[in-house]
Amino acid sequence: MHSETDKIASKWLGKRSNGSEEYDSSLLVAVPRQENRSQYNIKNNNLPFIGWDVWHAYEFSAMTKNCIPVTRLLKLKYNCNNDFIVESKSLKLYLNSFNMTKIGNNIEECLAYCKKMIETDLSNKLQTEVTVNFIDNSTDRTEIFSKFENIMRFVDENSVTISTFKESPELIKYKETQEIKEHYLMFDSLRSNCRVTHQPDFGDVFIYYKSSKFIEESSLLQYLVSFRSEYHFHEECCEMIYKRLFDILDESDELFVCALYTRRGGIDICPARWSKNCKIDDVYTLLDLNKYARCGIKQ
């Protein structure tokens, strides 16, 4: 039985669509965050984290009034404290509706008009401030999360047998220690599935925590692998991982979770969530609309 969220999200997902040959803001679909959050006791009016959703659209293209093609990497972001996410296929169809649309007398004007239109349409649809920028080919690619080490470096693969493939927080084991330590971990084989189409999504997840509690890496590995048969949007998976770790750690501990998903349909999604007392420099690079910041992802 499909939930109300699934019904909203399935307007375009899993269906054949030719999109539009002309600009069409009605293609956008907003999906409420609250249904999934309520399952994990995440309250919109008292979030246990701060964070942003960052998107890269690699194939944005429009035309000037004299039909000169203008193609750029589009980067957009919006805060996670709003009530909605944009459904990814609807965003793709909406952005594709610019392909044959003639805007502006020159390239600079075309990009300026597109930026204003996209920011306005998405801000209105998501009921929050959405900011957009275009990145050209001359922009340096900036690597982030260089401090994070692959969790497999701390795990003996021959001593671990994984048998759970539905999200299972009871897999996470930890112990109390006498010393507060920082831990920078990444896992490059995160897999979940679209909650509507059931198509697989792959990404790298980055986890930082500072605590006197020590989360056993082999147990964290098993927990992350348990997403392999889960059906959720990217933002939901990031928040689920954050909340499970948040529930284990102490209130004063620092926690950060970011998932950099591989692109699908020319678009990728990079949700990041962190505790209010956590300062991770890399995430501010990720949020910088003038930079293309990625690390360790398989394109």
Phi, psi and chi 1 to 4 in degrees:
 res  aa     phi    psi   chi1   chi2   chi3   chi4
   1 MET       -  128.1 -176.8  174.4 -179.9      -
   2 HIS   -81.8  141.3  -68.0  -63.8      -      -
   3 SER   -79.1  170.8   68.9      -      -      -
   4 GLU   -62.3  -36.9 -171.9   60.8   32.8      -
   5 THR   -62.0  -43.9  -63.9      -      -      -
   6 ASP   -61.1  -40.0  -65.7  -23.4      -      -
   7 LYS   -63.7  -41.0  -67.5  175.9 -176.9  176.7
   8 ILE   -66.0  -45.8  -65.5  170.2      -      -
   9 ALA   -69.3  -23.2      -      -      -      -
  10 SER   -85.5   11.9   62.7      -      -      -
  11 LYS   -55.7  -42.3  179.7  176.2 -179.0  179.1
  12 TRP  -117.2  -29.0  -53.6  118.7      -      -
  13 LEU   -61.6  135.5  -84.0  173.1      -      -
  14 GLY    73.0   11.2      -      -      -      -
  15 LYS  -127.0  146.2  -61.5  174.8 -178.1  176.7
  16 ARG   -72.5  132.8 -178.9  169.0 -179.1  168.1
  17 SER  -145.9  134.5  173.2      -      -      -
  18 ASN   -89.7   -2.0  -64.9  -37.1      -      -
  19 GLY    67.3 -140.7      -      -      -      -
  20 SER  -143.9  140.4  173.8      -      -      -
  21 GLU   -82.6   -6.5  -73.8  -70.2  -65.3      -
  22 GLU  -130.2  152.1  -64.1 -178.4   -3.5      -
  23 TYR   -47.5  129.3  160.1   74.7      -      -
  24 ASP  -148.6   99.2 -174.8   -1.6      -      -
  25 SER   -73.2  -15.4   61.7      -      -      -
  26 SER   -70.8  -10.3   69.9      -      -      -
  27 LEU   -71.0  -22.1  -68.6  165.3      -      -
  28 LEU   -68.1  139.3  -70.4  169.2      -      -
  29 VAL  -125.4  128.3  174.0      -      -      -
  30 ALA  -100.8  130.3      -      -      -      -
  31 VAL  -111.7  127.6  178.5      -      -      -
  32 PRO   -68.2  140.2   22.0  -31.2      -      -
  33 ARG   -79.3  -26.5  -61.9 -176.7 -171.0  -92.7
  34 GLN   -65.2  -33.0 -175.4   53.1   37.1      -
  35 GLU   -58.2  -48.4 -179.9 -175.9  -70.5      -
  36 ASN   -71.5  -38.9 -165.5   67.9      -      -
  37 ARG   -61.4  -37.2  -76.0  179.7  171.2  177.0
  38 SER   -64.9  -27.0   62.9      -      -      -
  39 GLN   -68.4  -21.4  -62.9  178.2   49.2      -
  40 TYR  -116.3   18.8  -57.4   91.9      -      -
  41 ASN    56.9   40.9 -163.1   28.6      -      -
  42 ILE  -101.3  117.8  -60.9  174.0      -      -
  43 LYS  -102.2  128.5  -63.6 -180.0  172.6   58.9
  44 ASN   -59.0  -31.0  -78.8    1.1      -      -
  45 ASN   -89.2    1.1   60.5   -3.1      -      -
  46 ASN  -153.2   62.8 -173.0   26.7      -      -
  47 LEU   -66.2  140.4  -65.1  174.4      -      -
  48 PRO   -82.8   10.8   31.1  -35.0      -      -
  49 PHE  -151.1  167.3   47.1   67.9      -      -
  50 ILE  -116.8  165.0   53.6 -179.9      -      -
  51 GLY   165.8  176.3      -      -      -      -
  52 TRP  -139.8  157.5  -66.0   76.5      -      -
  53 ASP  -109.1  122.2  -64.7  -29.3      -      -
  54 VAL  -113.4  133.7  177.7      -      -      -
  55 TRP  -123.6  143.7  -62.9   61.2      -      -
  56 HIS  -121.2  125.1  -59.4   90.9      -      -
  57 ALA  -110.4  110.4      -      -      -      -
  58 TYR   -83.0  -10.8  -65.0   84.5      -      -
  59 GLU  -125.8   32.6  -58.6  164.4   -1.5      -
  60 PHE   -72.1  134.6  178.2   82.2      -      -
  61 SER  -151.0  139.7 -170.0      -      -      -
  62 ALA  -139.0 -170.4      -      -      -      -
  63 MET  -137.3  150.7  -64.9 -168.4  -64.4      -
  64 THR   -74.7  174.4   63.0      -      -      -
  65 LYS   -65.2  -23.8  -72.9 -177.8  178.1  178.1
  66 ASN   -99.4   22.4   58.6  -23.1      -      -
  67 CYS    68.5   31.8  -64.3      -      -      -
  68 ILE   -83.1  120.3  -60.4  -62.8      -      -
  69 PRO   -65.7  140.9  -18.9   32.0      -      -
  70 VAL  -126.7  114.3 -178.1      -      -      -
  71 THR  -124.7  132.1  -56.6      -      -      -
  72 ARG  -147.0  161.0  -67.6  -71.2 -172.0  -83.1
  73 LEU   -80.8  122.3  164.3   60.2      -      -
  74 LEU   -98.8  132.9  179.4  152.1      -      -
  75 LYS  -122.4  130.5 -177.2  173.0 -178.7  176.3
  76 LEU  -135.6  156.9   68.2   87.5      -      -
  77 LYS  -149.3  153.0   67.9  174.5 -176.2  177.4
  78 TYR  -152.6  155.3   51.0   89.2      -      -
  79 ASN   -71.9  148.1 -156.7  -58.5      -      -
  80 CYS   -80.0   -1.8   72.2      -      -      -
  81 ASN   -86.0    5.6   62.3    8.6      -      -
  82 ASN   -89.4  180.0   73.5  -44.9      -      -
  83 ASP   -94.1   -7.2  -68.4  -27.3      -      -
  84 PHE  -136.0  154.1  -60.3   95.7      -      -
  85 ILE  -114.7  160.3   61.7  173.7      -      -
  86 VAL   -91.2  134.5   61.2      -      -      -
  87 GLU   -72.8  133.5 -170.1  -80.5  -55.0      -
  88 SER   -67.0  -40.3   58.5      -      -      -
  89 LYS   -68.0  -35.8 -174.0  173.6 -178.9 -179.4
  90 SER   -64.6  -36.4   79.5      -      -      -
  91 LEU   -65.4  -42.2  179.3   63.6      -      -
  92 LYS   -60.5  -47.9  176.4 -175.8  178.1  179.9
  93 LEU   -62.3  -41.5  -66.1  172.1      -      -
  94 TYR   -62.0  -48.7  163.2   71.8      -      -
  95 LEU   -64.9  -35.8  -65.5  178.0      -      -
  96 ASN   -65.7  -22.8  -76.1  -11.6      -      -
  97 SER   -69.7  -11.2   76.8      -      -      -
  98 PHE   -82.7  -14.1  -76.5   83.7      -      -
  99 ASN   -56.5  -42.1  -69.4  174.2      -      -
 100 MET  -107.4   13.4  -58.7  -58.4  -65.6      -
 101 THR   -90.7  131.3  -57.5      -      -      -
 102 LYS   -96.9  115.4  -55.1  172.3 -175.0   66.7
 103 ILE  -136.1  125.4  -50.7  171.2      -      -
 104 GLY    85.5  152.1      -      -      -      -
 105 ASN   -81.6  -17.3  -64.8  -48.7      -      -
 106 ASN  -151.7  177.7   51.7   52.1      -      -
 107 ILE   -61.2  -44.0  -68.7  174.6      -      -
 108 GLU   -61.6  -44.9 -175.1  177.1   -5.8      -
 109 GLU   -63.9  -41.9  -96.1 -167.9   19.1      -
 110 CYS   -57.5  -49.2  176.6      -      -      -
 111 LEU   -65.2  -38.6  -69.6  173.2      -      -
 112 ALA   -64.5  -43.8      -      -      -      -
 113 TYR   -65.8  -42.9  -78.0  129.7      -      -
 114 CYS   -62.2  -43.9  -71.0      -      -      -
 115 LYS   -57.2  -49.1  170.6 -178.6  166.1   66.7
 116 LYS   -63.0  -43.3 -175.9  175.0 -178.9 -179.2
 117 MET   -64.8  -45.1  -66.6  163.5   69.6      -
 118 ILE   -67.6  -43.6  -64.6  167.7      -      -
 119 GLU   -60.2  -43.2  -73.9 -178.1  -23.6      -
 120 THR   -66.5  -47.5  -60.8      -      -      -
 121 ASP   -63.4  -46.9  -69.1  -20.2      -      -
 122 LEU   -69.6  -39.4  -78.3  171.1      -      -
 123 SER   -61.8  -41.2  -64.0      -      -      -
 124 ASN   -67.7  -42.4  -71.0  -21.3      -      -
 125 LYS   -69.4  -40.3  175.3   59.9   69.8  170.8
 126 LEU   -93.2   -5.3  -57.6 -178.0      -      -
 127 GLN    57.3   43.4  -59.6  175.6   28.1      -
 128 THR  -158.1  169.1 -168.4      -      -      -
 129 GLU   -79.9  122.1 -178.5 -178.9    4.8      -
 130 VAL  -113.1  130.7  177.7      -      -      -
 131 THR  -115.8  144.2   49.2      -      -      -
 132 VAL  -134.3  145.6  168.4      -      -      -
 133 ASN  -147.0  160.1 -160.3   15.2      -      -
 134 PHE  -110.3  135.3  -64.7  103.3      -      -
 135 ILE  -115.1  125.4  -61.2  175.3      -      -
 136 ASP   -94.2  177.4   60.6   34.3      -      -
 137 ASN   -68.6  -15.7  -69.9  -28.5      -      -
 138 SER   -83.9   -7.5   64.5      -      -      -
 139 THR   -72.9  131.5  -58.0      -      -      -
 140 ASP   -66.8  138.5  -69.8  -24.8      -      -
 141 ARG   -81.8  126.2  -92.1   51.2  173.5  168.9
 142 THR  -107.2  123.0  -55.6      -      -      -
 143 GLU   -82.5  137.8  -77.0 -156.3   -0.6      -
 144 ILE  -127.0  171.6   53.2  175.8      -      -
 145 PHE    62.6   33.6  -57.1  138.6      -      -
 146 SER   -70.0  -19.3   59.3      -      -      -
 147 LYS   -76.5  -17.7  -71.7 -176.7  179.1  180.0
 148 PHE   -80.2  136.8  -69.3   72.7      -      -
 149 GLU  -111.9  142.3  -65.3 -172.4   81.3      -
 150 ASN   -60.7  130.2 -163.6  -46.6      -      -
 151 ILE   -59.4  -24.3 -163.4  170.5      -      -
 152 MET   -67.7  -17.0  -66.2  -54.3  -62.2      -
 153 ARG   -69.4  -18.8  -67.8 -170.7   59.3 -174.0
 154 PHE  -108.1    4.4  -54.4   96.0      -      -
 155 VAL  -122.9  133.5  175.6      -      -      -
 156 ASP   -86.2  105.6  177.1    5.7      -      -
 157 GLU   -61.8  -25.4   63.0  177.8  -73.1      -
 158 ASN   -75.9  -14.7  -64.5  -43.5      -      -
 159 SER  -103.0    1.2   66.2      -      -      -
 160 VAL  -116.5  128.3  178.1      -      -      -
 161 THR  -118.3  122.0  -60.2      -      -      -
 162 ILE  -104.8  129.5  -61.7  175.1      -      -
 163 SER  -135.8    1.5   57.7      -      -      -
 164 THR  -114.0  125.4  -57.4      -      -      -
 165 PHE  -127.8   21.7  -57.3  105.4      -      -
 166 LYS  -123.1  139.4  -65.3  -67.5  -71.9 -176.5
 167 GLU   -48.0  118.7 -164.1 -100.4  -11.7      -
 168 SER  -136.9   91.8  -56.9      -      -      -
 169 PRO   -63.9  -21.8   22.6  -33.5      -      -
 170 GLU   -66.2  -12.1   65.6  -85.7    8.6      -
 171 LEU   -71.0  -24.2  -68.4  169.1      -      -
 172 ILE   -76.3  122.4  -54.4  173.9      -      -
 173 LYS  -115.8  143.7  -51.1  -61.0 -179.1 -175.0
 174 TYR  -147.2  166.0   68.8   93.6      -      -
 175 LYS  -139.9  152.7   59.6 -176.0  178.4 -178.1
 176 GLU   -79.5  140.1  -58.3  -81.5   -3.0      -
 177 THR  -128.4  176.1   71.3      -      -      -
 178 GLN   -96.5   -4.9  -61.0  -60.0  -47.4      -
 179 GLU  -125.8  135.1 -175.2  179.4    1.3      -
 180 ILE   -81.5  124.8  -64.2  175.9      -      -
 181 LYS  -131.1  156.3  -74.8 -172.3  175.3 -177.5
 182 GLU   -96.8  141.4  -66.4 -177.7  -49.7      -
 183 HIS  -131.4  125.8  -57.3  -90.9      -      -
 184 TYR  -118.1  107.8  -66.4   85.0      -      -
 185 LEU  -126.9  145.5  -60.8  168.9      -      -
 186 MET  -137.2  154.5   66.8   86.4   66.1      -
 187 PHE  -134.1  120.9  178.5   54.4      -      -
 188 ASP   -97.6   14.8   62.4   -0.6      -      -
 189 SER  -129.5   33.0  -65.2      -      -      -
 190 LEU   -65.6  130.8 -179.9   67.1      -      -
 191 ARG  -137.5  132.3 -177.2 -162.7  122.6  135.9
 192 SER  -137.1 -171.5   55.1      -      -      -
 193 ASN  -137.6  146.4  -53.7  -84.9      -      -
 194 CYS   -58.3  134.5  172.9      -      -      -
 195 ARG   -72.7  -14.5   63.1 -175.5  -63.4  165.5
 196 VAL  -103.6  -52.3  176.8      -      -      -
 197 THR   -89.4  -16.8   66.8      -      -      -
 198 HIS    65.4   17.1  -69.4 -168.2      -      -
 199 GLN   -76.5  143.6  -68.6  -61.7  -58.1      -
 200 PRO   -73.4  146.7   26.4  -34.1      -      -
 201 ASP  -124.0  132.7  -63.1  -50.3      -      -
 202 PHE  -117.1  149.8  -69.7   89.3      -      -
 203 GLY  -167.3  174.6      -      -      -      -
 204 ASP  -106.6  133.5  -64.4   -3.2      -      -
 205 VAL  -113.1  136.0   60.5      -      -      -
 206 PHE  -116.5  127.7  -61.9   83.3      -      -
 207 ILE  -128.3  125.3  -62.5  170.3      -      -
 208 TYR  -123.0  135.4  162.6   81.9      -      -
 209 TYR  -146.1  148.7   68.9   97.4      -      -
 210 LYS  -125.5  114.0 -177.4  178.3 -179.4 -179.3
 211 SER  -164.4  161.8  175.1      -      -      -
 212 SER   -83.5  -10.9   61.1      -      -      -
 213 LYS   -85.2  142.2  -67.6 -180.0  177.3  177.2
 214 PHE  -115.2  117.8  171.5   69.7      -      -
 215 ILE   -87.9  121.3  -61.5  172.3      -      -
 216 GLU   -64.0  125.2  -63.5  176.2    6.0      -
 217 GLU   -61.3  -38.9  -71.8   95.4  -12.4      -
 218 SER   -63.9  -35.2   60.3      -      -      -
 219 SER   -72.9  -36.8   73.4      -      -      -
 220 LEU   -66.1  -39.0 -178.5   57.2      -      -
 221 LEU   -57.9  -48.4  169.6   66.4      -      -
 222 GLN   -61.1  -38.6  -67.4 -177.0   67.0      -
 223 TYR   -64.3  -46.0  171.2   67.9      -      -
 224 LEU   -64.9  -36.3  -65.1  173.8      -      -
 225 VAL   -68.3  -25.0  175.1      -      -      -
 226 SER   -66.2   -9.1   75.8      -      -      -
 227 PHE   -79.4   -4.9  -84.1   82.2      -      -
 228 ARG   -62.0  -25.8 -128.4  165.1  155.9   78.6
 229 SER  -118.1   24.7  -67.1      -      -      -
 230 GLU   -88.4  153.1  -81.8  -66.9  -26.7      -
 231 TYR  -124.3   94.1  -60.1   92.2      -      -
 232 HIS  -149.1  159.4  -71.3  -78.6      -      -
 233 PHE   -73.4  159.8  -64.2  132.0      -      -
 234 HIS   -57.0  -45.2  -58.0  162.8      -      -
 235 GLU   -61.5  -38.0  -58.5   90.9  -25.5      -
 236 GLU   -65.2  -42.5  -65.0  173.6  -16.7      -
 237 CYS   -61.8  -43.6  -69.1      -      -      -
 238 CYS   -59.4  -44.9 -177.9      -      -      -
 239 GLU   -69.5  -34.4  -67.5 -174.3   -2.3      -
 240 MET   -64.5  -45.0  -69.8  159.4   67.3      -
 241 ILE   -62.5  -45.2  -65.1  168.2      -      -
 242 TYR   -58.4  -48.9 -179.5   97.3      -      -
 243 LYS   -65.1  -38.5 -175.0   58.1  164.5   59.4
 244 ARG   -63.2  -40.8  -61.3  -53.8 -164.5 -172.1
 245 LEU   -72.9  -37.7  -62.2  175.8      -      -
 246 PHE   -59.3  -39.3  175.8   83.7      -      -
 247 ASP   -68.1  -22.8  -71.2  -17.4      -      -
 248 ILE   -85.6  -42.0  -71.8  172.1      -      -
 249 LEU   -77.0  167.1  -59.9  176.3      -      -
 250 ASP   -81.5  158.1  -65.2  -32.0      -      -
 251 GLU   -59.8  -32.2 -172.0  174.1  -18.5      -
 252 SER   -83.6   -7.2   59.6      -      -      -
 253 ASP   -73.2  156.6  -69.0  -19.1      -      -
 254 GLU   -96.6  142.9  -64.2 -179.3   30.8      -
 255 LEU  -148.4  140.1  175.9   61.1      -      -
 256 PHE  -145.4  133.9  166.8   81.7      -      -
 257 VAL  -136.1  129.1  176.0      -      -      -
 258 CYS  -136.9  136.6  179.7      -      -      -
 259 ALA  -119.0  119.0      -      -      -      -
 260 LEU  -102.7  103.3  -56.8 -175.4      -      -
 261 TYR   -87.0  149.7  -80.5   88.4      -      -
 262 THR   -70.9  153.3   55.7      -      -      -
 263 ARG   -69.6  144.9   72.8  177.1   78.2  164.7
 264 ARG  -139.4  126.7 -171.7  144.0   65.7   84.5
 265 GLY    66.6   26.9      -      -      -      -
 266 GLY    82.3    7.0      -      -      -      -
 267 ILE  -133.2  139.0  -65.2  176.3      -      -
 268 ASP  -122.7  160.7   69.0   38.5      -      -
 269 ILE  -126.6  133.3  -49.7  172.2      -      -
 270 CYS  -129.3   81.1  -49.8      -      -      -
 271 PRO   -77.2  141.7   27.2  -31.5      -      -
 272 ALA  -136.4  133.7      -      -      -      -
 273 ARG  -133.1  139.3  -54.1  -71.2 -175.2  -94.6
 274 TRP  -151.3  157.6   61.8   96.8      -      -
 275 SER   -71.3  155.6   56.4      -      -      -
 276 LYS   -63.4  -23.9  -63.2  176.7  177.1   64.6
 277 ASN   -96.0    7.2   62.3  -17.0      -      -
 278 CYS   -99.9  131.7 -178.4      -      -      -
 279 LYS  -121.9  103.9  -53.9  -65.0 -178.7 -175.3
 280 ILE  -113.5  111.1  -64.6  -73.3      -      -
 281 ASP   -59.0  -37.1  -68.5  -22.9      -      -
 282 ASP   -58.1  -35.2  -74.1  -29.0      -      -
 283 VAL   -68.9  -29.5   77.0      -      -      -
 284 TYR   -72.9  -27.0  -62.0  104.7      -      -
 285 THR   -69.5  -42.4  -54.5      -      -      -
 286 LEU   -58.9  -39.3  173.8   67.3      -      -
 287 LEU   -77.5  -15.3  -63.7  178.7      -      -
 288 ASP   -67.4  115.2 -170.3  -22.7      -      -
 289 LEU   -69.7  -12.4  -77.1  173.5      -      -
 290 ASN   -93.4    1.2  -63.1  -55.8      -      -
 291 LYS  -125.8  147.0  -65.7 -178.7  179.2  178.6
 292 TYR  -102.1  104.1  174.2   74.6      -      -
 293 ALA  -116.8  114.5      -      -      -      -
 294 ARG  -146.6  162.4  -59.3  -80.5  -77.1  178.7
 295 CYS  -155.6  133.2  175.4      -      -      -
 296 GLY    65.5   19.3      -      -      -      -
 297 ILE  -100.3  146.7 -153.1   76.1      -      -
 298 LYS   -98.0  105.1  -61.1  170.9  -76.8  -65.1
 299 GLN   -88.9      -  -64.9  -70.2   10.8      -
